Amino acid sequence: MKKIFYLLLFSCAFTFAQANRVEPPFWWSGMHNPELQIMFYGKNIAQYQPVCDGVVINNVIKTENPNYVFVTIDTKGLPAGELVFDFKNSKNKTAFSQKYMLKERKEEASQKNSFDASDVIYLLMPDRFANGNPDNDTSKELNEKADRSQPNGRHGGDIEGIIKNLDYLEELGVTTVWSTPLCEDNDKGYSYHGYAQSDVYRIDPRYGTNEDYVRLSAELKKRDMKLVMDYVTNHWGAEHWMYKDLPSYNWIHQFPGYSQSNYRMTTQFDPNASQTDARQCMDGWFVPSMPDLDQSNPLVLNYLTQNAIWWIEYADLDGFRVDTYSYNDKEGIAKWTKAITDEYPDFNIVGEVWMHDQAQMAYWQKDSKVAAIQSYNSYLPSVMDFTLHDAIGGVFNEDHSGWDAGMQRVYDNFTNDFLYPNVNSILVFMENHDTGRFNEIYKGDLNKYKMALTLIATVRGIPQIYYGSEIGMAGDKGKGDADIRRDFPGGWNGDNNNAFTKSGRTAQQQQFFEFTSKMLNWRKNKDVIHNGKTTHYLPDNNVYVYFRYNTKESVMIVMNNSSETRTFSTARFAENIKNYTTGTDVITGKKVNLANEISMEPKSVMVLELK
């Protein structure tokens, strides 16, 4: 009996001693950086010493939590195949073994065809875009259940819904899809936005599977389109499995415990800022449900870096948009960004730097001369043009220009382009998932929408539109985020109208769609817009004129933001039109004689290809 008891005890101990999680779950041979740090997680796993025949183990780190072991190996020269880690006890006996796979890397995987100024990015919220698979609306293992009657609840949109409507996006003229986060978010409520992730190696089952995400990427590639992941480095959600069993006290920022950010991002570079204020911005939590990650902790930074690279490699991603970029530890996020672009030299990353001053935004772009004053380089290729967005949010209701009103505000935005190291890699937009909706601000005025869309489609940078703008969707930010994140009409069975099809659109939706599609599809093959130079002229009577040109062609954009018809001579534009006699309006197809005066209706725009 005693013998049986000890055999059972040994058997239970052997079964219990194992890795319940291994992250990254697998890796690839032949990576630029051959070092790989594998996290093994299991009950009291730190009591064992890992060894792996034929593999150089550079380092083994054990934290104050005995449930974690971080093992750094050198993969240089290792072929694709299975590795076996033996975990030895104090008597050098193998307590258990853990298999680990190195996969064959795709040829030229490091040469990413990332998004750039030739693209148009379509930002969507998957839960609100289209429900392609109603069977996954609710998951037994996750807290929040689908309930479309709740504005702030989960509505059931998913990856399948995106895939089923890729033809619509292609027809619209967009080339790149940016979805808000798709990884698991197990918050008890308000989880649809995905920014409080609970597992960063797993697609939320209510959106689909990891394999579905890979399929989305592949389906986009078939259409010569790209996929951008919304990546969150600053925080996780309070339901993240690691938050419930932290590897170390300093895995997250603690004061001790919770303290909210002051949101004053200027303290990151203000030479006069107090250390207390700077720390409160950088280390404070965004909200109580989002524990703030400590990127100054090398284990955290490496975990985030490898997770990002894993998704790029696994899902064949074409870029990142990084949430709350300027709230991170500034040195840590620079290392994270550089590690990714070292692995993928042409990979584009756009950071959310929500500031209202060009110098402050330019500080965060790679090779910024502004930041160089403080010997800082973020290595971030792209930032978001929030100052242009600020102007767009009011300028088309300003019927008269003044010293700093009307189209002068748009003009003034571009006068500061000298601050940016790379103006062609700035994201320009009218709205996104956090801002007021353009068509709410301007009450569905199609003419004002035409001016705004033309602006972001023809100025320097990378244009981004927000789902539904192209059919006139509105939403009041003052009523809460749910109102600016409404369901796309036609994305659910039983919707009153289906805006994904021409026959299903209302007359107004069709007008918005036709203009958007015409402008974006024209832009696709216009290198003069993607990479051309810009000359603009001071607005006169609220009429703004600018040119995009290169050695082969020239485009003249004219916006009459006045409430009156404006007629003006072209003489003052001689330096840009001296070699041309006519222009053809991309929008109407009409020819304009450049030798004559030009007359424009109120709140109208022309895009003239010069001949």
NULUMPA-165984 format. One line per 2 residues: for each residue x, y, z of C-alpha. Coordinates in steps of 0.5 Angstrom, whole numbers, plus 500, padded with zeros to 3 digits. Layout:
# residues N
X:Y:Z ~ ...
# end
This chain:
# residues 611
500:500:500 ~ 506:505:502
509:503:495 ~ 503:505:491
502:511:495 ~ 509:514:494
508:512:486 ~ 502:516:486
506:522:489 ~ 511:521:485
506:521:479 ~ 503:527:481
509:531:482 ~ 512:529:475
505:531:472 ~ 505:538:476
512:540:474 ~ 511:542:467
510:549:463 ~ 503:551:463
505:557:458 ~ 511:558:453
512:564:450 ~ 513:566:444
509:559:443 ~ 514:558:437
520:562:433 ~ 524:562:427
531:560:425 ~ 535:565:421
532:571:424 ~ 537:578:424
537:578:432 ~ 539:570:433
538:571:441 ~ 531:569:443
528:569:450 ~ 523:564:452
519:565:458 ~ 517:558:461
511:559:466 ~ 508:553:471
508:552:478 ~ 514:553:482
518:552:475 ~ 524:556:478
526:550:482 ~ 529:547:476
534:548:471 ~ 533:548:464
538:545:459 ~ 537:543:451
542:539:448 ~ 546:542:442
543:549:444 ~ 547:555:447
543:558:453 ~ 546:565:454
542:566:460 ~ 537:564:465
533:569:469 ~ 529:567:475
525:572:478 ~ 522:573:485
516:569:483 ~ 518:562:482
513:560:477 ~ 517:564:472
523:562:468 ~ 526:566:462
531:562:458 ~ 535:566:453
538:562:447 ~ 543:563:441
539:561:435 ~ 545:562:430
546:557:426 ~ 540:552:428
536:549:423 ~ 529:549:423
526:543:427 ~ 524:541:434
528:543:441 ~ 527:539:447
528:543:454 ~ 530:538:460
528:541:466 ~ 533:538:471
532:538:479 ~ 537:539:484
540:532:483 ~ 541:533:476
535:529:474 ~ 530:531:469
523:533:472 ~ 520:534:465
521:536:458 ~ 518:541:454
518:541:446 ~ 520:548:443
519:549:435 ~ 524:553:431
520:554:424 ~ 523:555:417
523:562:415 ~ 519:565:409
524:567:404 ~ 525:575:404
521:575:410 ~ 525:581:413
524:585:406 ~ 517:588:408
513:591:403 ~ 510:596:409
505:602:408 ~ 507:609:406
505:615:402 ~ 502:611:396
497:608:401 ~ 490:610:403
489:606:410 ~ 482:604:412
481:604:420 ~ 476:600:422
473:597:429 ~ 472:590:428
466:589:433 ~ 462:594:429
464:593:422 ~ 461:586:420
459:580:423 ~ 461:575:418
460:569:423 ~ 455:569:428
457:563:431 ~ 463:566:435
459:572:438 ~ 459:569:445
465:565:448 ~ 464:561:454
471:562:456 ~ 470:570:456
466:574:461 ~ 463:579:456
457:576:452 ~ 454:579:445
449:584:446 ~ 447:589:440
442:592:444 ~ 448:595:449
451:601:446 ~ 458:600:450
457:592:449 ~ 460:587:444
456:587:438 ~ 459:581:434
463:584:428 ~ 469:579:427
475:578:422 ~ 470:574:418
466:580:417 ~ 472:584:415
474:578:410 ~ 467:578:407
467:585:405 ~ 474:586:402
471:587:395 ~ 468:593:398
474:596:401 ~ 478:594:394
472:598:390 ~ 473:604:395
480:605:393 ~ 483:603:400
490:599:400 ~ 491:598:407
487:596:413 ~ 488:598:420
484:594:425 ~ 483:596:432
486:591:437 ~ 484:584:436
487:580:441 ~ 484:577:447
480:582:452 ~ 477:579:457
474:585:461 ~ 467:584:464
465:590:460 ~ 466:595:455
471:590:452 ~ 470:591:444
475:596:443 ~ 480:591:445
485:596:448 ~ 485:592:455
488:586:452 ~ 488:579:457
493:575:452 ~ 497:578:447
499:571:443 ~ 491:570:442
486:573:437 ~ 480:574:441
475:568:440 ~ 469:573:439
473:575:433 ~ 476:569:430
482:565:431 ~ 489:566:430
489:562:423 ~ 483:567:421
488:573:422 ~ 493:570:418
488:568:413 ~ 485:576:413
493:578:412 ~ 493:573:406
486:575:403 ~ 489:582:403
495:580:399 ~ 491:577:394
488:584:393 ~ 495:587:393
493:590:400 ~ 496:591:406
495:589:414 ~ 497:594:420
496:591:427 ~ 494:596:432
499:594:438 ~ 499:597:445
506:597:449 ~ 504:602:454
499:597:458 ~ 495:591:458
488:589:461 ~ 487:588:469
484:581:466 ~ 491:579:463
493:572:466 ~ 500:575:467
497:581:471 ~ 494:576:476
501:573:477 ~ 506:578:476
513:575:474 ~ 516:581:478
513:587:482 ~ 516:592:477
513:588:471 ~ 508:594:472
509:601:475 ~ 507:601:482
506:607:486 ~ 505:602:490
499:600:486 ~ 495:604:482
496:612:480 ~ 493:615:474
497:618:469 ~ 497:626:469
496:625:461 ~ 501:631:460
506:628:455 ~ 510:635:454
513:633:461 ~ 517:627:457
521:633:453 ~ 520:639:458
527:641:460 ~ 524:645:466
519:639:468 ~ 519:636:475
521:629:476 ~ 515:628:479
510:630:474 ~ 514:627:468
514:620:472 ~ 506:621:473
505:622:466 ~ 510:616:464
509:611:469 ~ 501:613:471
496:608:469 ~ 492:610:463
485:608:467 ~ 484:603:473
483:597:468 ~ 489:598:464
496:596:468 ~ 501:600:466
507:596:463 ~ 514:598:465
518:598:459 ~ 525:600:463
525:593:466 ~ 529:589:460
524:583:461 ~ 518:587:460
521:590:454 ~ 524:584:451
517:580:452 ~ 514:586:448
519:586:443 ~ 519:579:441
511:579:441 ~ 511:584:436
516:581:432 ~ 512:574:433
506:577:430 ~ 510:580:424
513:574:422 ~ 507:569:424
501:574:420 ~ 506:577:415
504:584:417 ~ 505:590:413
506:595:419 ~ 504:597:426
500:603:429 ~ 502:604:436
497:606:441 ~ 499:612:446
506:611:444 ~ 508:618:448
506:615:454 ~ 511:609:454
518:610:458 ~ 521:614:452
528:610:452 ~ 524:603:453
520:605:447 ~ 525:607:443
529:601:444 ~ 523:597:442
522:601:436 ~ 529:600:433
529:592:435 ~ 523:592:430
526:596:425 ~ 533:593:425
529:586:424 ~ 525:589:418
529:595:415 ~ 523:597:411
517:596:416 ~ 513:602:418
510:604:425 ~ 506:610:426
505:612:433 ~ 499:615:436
502:622:439 ~ 496:626:441
499:633:441 ~ 497:640:438
504:643:437 ~ 508:641:431
515:641:434 ~ 512:637:440
510:632:435 ~ 516:632:430
520:630:437 ~ 517:623:436
519:622:429 ~ 525:618:427
532:622:427 ~ 528:629:429
533:635:430 ~ 528:637:435
529:631:439 ~ 537:631:438
538:637:442 ~ 536:632:448
540:627:445 ~ 534:623:444
532:618:438 ~ 525:615:438
526:611:431 ~ 519:612:430
518:612:422 ~ 511:616:422
507:620:427 ~ 500:622:426
498:629:424 ~ 494:632:430
495:639:428 ~ 492:638:421
486:634:424 ~ 485:640:429
484:645:423 ~ 480:640:419
475:640:425 ~ 473:647:425
475:650:418 ~ 470:648:414
465:652:418 ~ 469:658:418
467:662:411 ~ 472:668:412
479:667:412 ~ 483:672:417
490:672:420 ~ 489:665:423
482:663:421 ~ 479:659:415
484:656:410 ~ 489:660:413
489:655:419 ~ 490:649:414
496:653:410 ~ 499:655:417
499:647:419 ~ 504:646:413
509:652:414 ~ 512:648:420
513:642:415 ~ 521:643:416
520:641:423 ~ 519:633:421
525:629:418 ~ 520:626:413
514:629:412 ~ 512:624:407
511:619:413 ~ 506:623:417
499:620:418 ~ 494:625:416
486:624:417 ~ 480:627:418
477:623:424 ~ 479:616:428
476:612:433 ~ 477:617:439
475:623:436 ~ 468:627:434
466:624:427 ~ 467:629:421
460:628:418 ~ 457:630:425
461:636:426 ~ 459:638:419
452:635:419 ~ 453:631:413
455:636:409 ~ 457:633:402
461:639:400 ~ 465:640:406
466:632:406 ~ 469:633:399
474:639:401 ~ 476:635:407
477:628:403 ~ 481:632:398
485:635:402 ~ 488:629:406
488:625:399 ~ 492:630:396
497:633:401 ~ 504:630:403
503:624:408 ~ 499:618:408
492:619:408 ~ 487:615:413
480:614:413 ~ 475:612:419
470:606:417 ~ 463:609:415
466:616:413 ~ 465:614:406
458:613:407 ~ 456:619:411
456:616:418 ~ 456:621:423
456:620:431 ~ 456:625:437
463:624:441 ~ 459:628:447
454:622:447 ~ 460:617:449
465:613:445 ~ 459:608:443
456:614:438 ~ 462:615:434
463:607:434 ~ 456:605:431
455:599:427 ~ 456:599:419
449:599:416 ~ 449:592:413
454:588:417 ~ 449:584:420
443:580:418 ~ 437:584:418
440:591:418 ~ 435:596:415
440:598:409 ~ 446:595:406
451:600:405 ~ 456:595:403
452:594:396 ~ 450:600:391
443:597:391 ~ 443:597:398
445:604:400 ~ 441:610:400
442:616:395 ~ 446:620:400
450:614:402 ~ 451:613:395
454:620:393 ~ 459:620:399
461:613:397 ~ 462:615:389
466:621:391 ~ 470:617:396
472:612:391 ~ 473:616:385
478:620:389 ~ 482:614:392
482:610:386 ~ 485:616:382
490:617:388 ~ 493:610:387
497:611:381 ~ 499:618:382
507:618:384 ~ 506:626:384
501:626:390 ~ 505:620:394
512:623:393 ~ 512:630:390
514:636:392 ~ 509:642:395
508:649:393 ~ 502:653:397
500:660:396 ~ 497:664:402
489:663:402 ~ 486:669:399
478:670:400 ~ 478:664:404
481:660:397 ~ 487:656:398
491:654:392 ~ 497:649:392
501:644:387 ~ 504:637:388
509:636:383 ~ 515:632:380
519:632:374 ~ 514:629:370
507:632:372 ~ 503:637:376
497:637:380 ~ 493:644:382
488:643:388 ~ 484:649:389
479:650:395 ~ 474:655:396
472:655:403 ~ 468:661:402
460:662:403 ~ 460:666:396
462:664:389 ~ 470:666:388
473:669:381 ~ 480:670:381
486:670:376 ~ 491:665:376
497:670:375 ~ 500:669:382
501:662:381 ~ 505:663:375
511:660:378 ~ 507:653:378
503:654:371 ~ 508:657:367
509:651:363 ~ 502:649:362
496:652:359 ~ 490:647:361
488:643:367 ~ 483:637:367
479:637:373 ~ 479:630:376
472:630:380 ~ 468:633:374
472:631:368 ~ 472:639:366
477:642:362 ~ 480:649:365
483:654:361 ~ 489:657:366
490:663:362 ~ 483:665:364
480:667:371 ~ 477:661:375
471:661:378 ~ 469:657:383
462:655:387 ~ 462:656:395
465:650:399 ~ 467:647:393
474:644:390 ~ 478:642:384
483:638:383 ~ 487:640:376
491:635:372 ~ 496:640:369
497:639:361
# end
